[in-house]
């Protein structure tokens, strides 16, 4: 066998290579103008609603929620006013921004015909995008590193049949069950945000974002999540950053040719240098330290998805409905009855869920939201049928529970029942239900063990099976 | 040295890099590089050679003219095994074979260093080592990817799972169902893995393939740790291969990206000058492409259509399909009313579109089962529910236990005599209870359904044989062999013989016969027309009409 070393000596190659960054093709120049205007409009917060939100924040008492929404900015043209959250873009907003950018490109192209390249403006664009993107990623990273984004399934959800959950809810709960995977994904996002901060490592960070957010986009499309446009928003920025080095990688690794590095780097002097240091450190403190701390303190005080208040003491658990009387008639256990309760879950917080064979119109929540107030934290009641979720207020002096349905489709579903503890594990409830029927129910706690909680560390053989 | 490329327009704001030229002299390696290479060479060669006895026996036994997709996949599926080492499922211990192999590499590398001191470089050997590592990883990835491209690796949840509470399933199961509910997403991830494999097959795109390989399998590794899966070692294997392949490019990337040097890559490729080598190379490449990129996808397609390996493939009784409420339940003529807490009475029955009947019954779940596996009752519980195993290999429907992964449910495989309307059911779980192992030879009339002739000759006449339960195109030697082999564990399975009676619609069903303890049971079922919130998928495998 004959082998020949085909590497070409240095001196022969150098003259034949051209640095593509010096002279751009006219197509690239026009494309750049469009991309510049489009992405600047996307990334720089020009939307007045953003400032309305920013001023509504109590800056002296920040919550991870505030940072989360500050980082989730997208410019919108048509969105209804929601005092609780910033609106998120729709595809229509993209069309309008695209039209504006096209008009701007046309004018710009008419006015500026002599340009050979926009290396300087490209650098400005990537700086804006890098910091914008890093903020967006860090916000999502922190709520995974301290697992808030996808909570461990609540008792009620552990007792909901798989087919009674929406696909998006299953995704959230599955990630929530595997906490350490969620944490790992958080660190990956955090790493990409950190890489974006440094000029030289920015394209590695952007590549990581393309892989990560690309996957999130696919999951949103496949599982009916509602953040596809936001994923595209982030992806567009990542692609624009990566594009700076894309050809270099192609040339170096695929063509295996001598390759010019990036030539351009900013020079700051005097006051500019100080201003840069000041701005960058403020940014880092806010995005990487303060936000991390806020996520941590939120995590330390319990999952943000579920209410924080405490429920009736010593009640948490699954209850069998051993007696059920309605308008004076005892109803026996039934698998299919639409009136008789089948089982009841008391959560640690003031929520009960009743399993009853009735069609529940599911309350949808397919975007990522964080709420401060317990009444808004309705995650548990969303994306499922099969159980009705009620928040309650307990009057422990008169032994009365006031129930209100947590599903936004049932705003008028409210009722009040008397309660009495019959020993450790039994609770009796009686009064008028939401239809003004008189009911009397005896609940008995079931010492149920969940395989999900037990499954970790089940022995099995190491294998190459799958 | 000064960079000659200037950009006058932007000089005021930006300055040009004045960095130099970076290149690598590959004609002389540093001595530490040579030492490391020798160790790596021995390590990766041993890692890439199928060393398990199991691999060789099954590969030798292949019937090349009637292959199952899994036969080809199996060629690509192996881990290095050091004879005599124990198999651990958790922690660093589970990598024990690798440490031994690394030890062999270090010792071998030391001896090699002593014997071969004058060598200036190992370019040629390094090239071929990378070829081997690339192909090993590529084949593994193509095998992995193809199972998802046609989504069979994670099946869509059956009726029984749709009616199982979220908390009654294991972590691993949940993760797999999550992929199962979206076959399109599963297919996408399959294309990612396949893409990594294809990029690795091609020399020029190796770097990107290696990055994809390391990231995708790194995620799979962590999923297996987080969700208590069992392929964490096999996924780490590919991550290591991916990183090894990346090393070759790291220096150039570092210079280009971080030192901002004009970077001149120096790669070594052999030139295949003699026609003998050209033909050998072309021949091997062609075999590889035909086997893994044409034949394997074709077999995988057949598997998806006729015999999706993670769900049973024989169709179930057509009239009896769906989710049923147990309206009435009598055991030895004694009626037991419905109660969610009763441990004998069935609560629901699911007839899948395939040969499975599953039923819900309240079982006591032992606490801390993971820690109490040495207790026979706990072990029995775990085995009975199929928590202890989950393999993609089984060919027989009865062994395909992927669906049997929930607490409070029992699943039975059945064969049916549609003329006399009799279901012959066998438990899908095989747990070993000392008392059960002798039932087949017991003269106690109570155990008559455990005798070999438990299926009446009359019924046998009207039954489709198990081998012929799927269309000809889906059959393979591997499957046929599995059905003709005697499986001792089958004798341990619980059995039931139930006569069924229903009308044309199959809405109301009466099951009557004997259960696993020879108690006579009388069960009235009524189908519930349940609408699930979870969307159905059209992209699912199997032919059950």
Interface residues (C-beta under 8 A of the other chain):
Chain A: X1 X2 X3 X4 X5 X6 X7 X10 X13 X14 X19 X22 X116 X117 X119 X120 X123 X153 X157 X158 X159 X160 X161 X162 X163 X164 X165 X166 X167 X170 X171 X173 X174 X177 X178 X179 X180 X181 X184 X200 X201 X203 X204 X211 X218 X219 X222 X223 X224 X245 X248 X249 X252 X253 X254 X255 X256 X257 X258 X259 X260 X261 X262 X263 X264 X265 X266 X267 X320 X332 X333 X334 X335 X336 X342 X343 X359 X362 X383 X384 X385 X446 X448 X449 X450 X451 X452 X453 X454 X455 X456 X457 X458 X459 X460 X461 X462 X463 X464 X465 X466
Chain B: X3 X5 X7 X9 X10 X13 X14 X15 X16 X17 X19 X21 X23 X26 X27 X77 X78 X79 X87 X88 X89 X90 X94 X123 X124 X144 X147 X153 X157 X161 X162 X163 X164 X165 X166 X167 X168 X169 X170 X171 X172 X173 X174 X175 X177 X178 X181 X182 X184 X185 X188 X204 X205 X207 X208 X215 X222 X223 X225 X226 X227 X228 X230 X231 X233 X234 X249 X252 X253 X255 X256 X257 X258 X259 X260 X261 X262 X263 X264 X265 X266 X267 X268 X269 X270 X271 X272 X273 X274 X277 X325 X326 X337 X338 X339 X340 X341 X347 X348 X365 X366 X367 X368 X369 X370 X371 X373 X382 X385 X387 X388 X389 X390 X391 X392 X393 X406 X407 X528 X530 X531 X532 X533 X534 X535
